[in-house]
Amino acid sequence: MKKTFETDLLVIGGGAAGLCAAAEAAGAGANVTVIESDLHPGGQLVKQTHKFFGSRDEYAGTRGYKIAEILLDEIKSLGDKVDIRCNSTVTGYYPEDGVFTVMKGEDEYYRIKAKKAVMATGAQERMIPFTNNDLPGVYGAGAVQTLMNVYGVVPGKKVIMVGAGNIGLIVSYQLAQAGVEVAAVVEAMPKIGGYWVHAAKIRRLGIPILLRHTVVEATGDKVLDGAVIQELDDKFQLIGEPVKVDCDIICMAVGLTPTTELFWQAGCKMQFVPQLCGYVPFRDKTMRTSCPDMWVAGDASGIEEASAAMVEGRIAGHSAAAALGLKTDAKKFDEYWTRLDHLRAGEVGEKILAGIGQVLVSGWEA
Ligand SMILES: Cc1cc2nc3c(=O)[nH]c(=O)nc-3n(C[C@H](O)[C@H](O)[C@H](O)COP(=O)(O)OP(=O)(O)OC[C@H]3O[C@@H](n4cnc5c(N)ncnc54)[C@H](O)[C@@H]3O)c2cc1C
């Protein structure tokens, strides 16, 4: 370990939340370093070719990858306040000396000492257990999107999609657009979890959505050549006869879980919150965690949408800038919370709010 690099604000993760945190804090005058594992900034946004829902303030109606470009333009307009370092991963945090370790590429290591940090590490895809689920040909939906929409590579010829939430529905549609046959979408729940507009689009293409069904086995020797699917009863027990479907891809879209390793290392107070899809850090309204110099934003704070991730990033960046002693506009903080409240209206929002209620503290000093 050779160099130690110093920065005012370290933002870990250059997705929707991290880029907004960086823009907000730099706008207030902070010197910001963004560390991003991927080869380019933008996080999940860069693989989203569809137009986003949400509110106009969060670019509803704009394609995901275009939103990433808008955020990067905002950052560029701030001059050299933000240093974005891609192909670099924060591998550890050492609370005893306040040092983060970074691996750049595969063989360069250095340390960062930051006065404050916003951790916007996003989420990881979930898997479900079934026989042979490690055969080549079993993909996460995020990997399929990255292959198709970032690198222009079609992953196979025929797919069984597992999961009828928004991700499963959108990726099924994108696979069909790319010429891949979608044999069926199987969903364990008795109803479709995603928006009806996405379900209607794939039904119009003649793709069946099989509710109360799951995949029980991937078949094949060295690579996948089929999926065995089976019906479930209302207690999620297998019923009926298993059916083999020939295919060369099983695509798993069974949910995401927050990426929180660094919060655990830092000793942040954590709790498992089912509505937020995993363990998440406690936070106050400024998105500050129980570690006073660390903030959380985006999917790392609980799985929601890019719109909420962007506003949380703004709040975290605003608050971290204020904690650095920079002048910030208190009205903006209220405005961001109003936006979040709008985004969290409705049935899905109720679930999110019930989850956030379990980890939101009124203030760490209280
Ligand atoms: C198919 C699909 C469709 C979607 N459609 C919509 C939609 O229509 N509308 C909407 O609002 N939202 C949508 N979303 C959700 C949205 O994409 C996410 O909620 C949003 O991207 C979360 O932003 P984030 O910054 O928290 O995480 P991410 O975008 O995941 O960014 C996190 C970043 O952190 C980096 N990272 C993680 N750990 C480290 C580390 N240790 N060191 C360095 N870098 C690290 C990752 O590489 C990643 O780039 C969709 C998601 C999917 C998968």
The ligand as a Gaussian input file, in Angstrom:
#p B3LYP/6-31G(d) Opt

LIG

0 1
 C      -34.435000      -3.193000     -15.327000
 C      -34.541000      -2.007000     -14.400000
 C      -35.451000      -1.016000     -14.693000
 C      -35.562000       0.096000     -13.854000
 N      -36.467000       1.073000     -14.195000
 C      -36.575000       2.178000     -13.415000
 C      -37.499000       3.227000     -13.780000
 O      -38.216000       3.155000     -14.796000
 N      -37.568000       4.310000     -12.981000
 C      -36.786000       4.437000     -11.858000
 O      -36.885000       5.473000     -11.177000
 N      -35.912000       3.454000     -11.489000
 C      -35.791000       2.323000     -12.232000
 N      -34.925000       1.320000     -11.878000
 C      -34.206000       1.397000     -10.599000
 C      -32.969000       2.242000     -10.673000
 O      -32.147000       1.860000     -11.755000
 C      -32.197000       2.150000      -9.344000
 O      -33.085000       2.361000      -8.270000
 C      -31.105000       3.213000      -9.282000
 O      -30.194000       3.021000     -10.341000
 C      -30.369000       3.164000      -7.940000
 O      -29.306000       4.090000      -7.974000
 P      -28.072000       3.927000      -6.986000
 O      -27.149000       5.040000      -7.313000
 O      -28.557000       3.776000      -5.609000
 O      -27.435000       2.514000      -7.376000
 P      -26.687000       2.045000      -8.714000
 O      -27.257000       2.655000      -9.924000
 O      -26.685000       0.545000      -8.626000
 O      -25.217000       2.592000      -8.509000
 C      -24.350000       2.083000      -7.515000
 C      -22.945000       2.166000      -8.054000
 O      -22.046000       1.888000      -7.009000
 C      -20.931000       1.185000      -7.546000
 N      -20.284000       0.512000      -6.409000
 C      -20.814000      -0.393000      -5.547000
 N      -19.934000      -0.743000      -4.608000
 C      -18.793000      -0.045000      -4.867000
 C      -17.513000       0.021000      -4.251000
 N      -17.217000      -0.688000      -3.143000
 N      -16.566000       0.831000      -4.792000
 C      -16.842000       1.574000      -5.905000
 N      -18.040000       1.548000      -6.532000
 C      -19.011000       0.758000      -6.015000
 C      -21.573000       0.251000      -8.558000
 O      -20.645000      -0.178000      -9.538000
 C      -22.670000       1.141000      -9.144000
 O      -22.249000       1.811000     -10.318000
 C      -34.764000       0.200000     -12.686000
 C      -33.833000      -0.807000     -12.387000
 C      -33.706000      -1.896000     -13.232000
 C      -32.677000      -2.961000     -12.917000

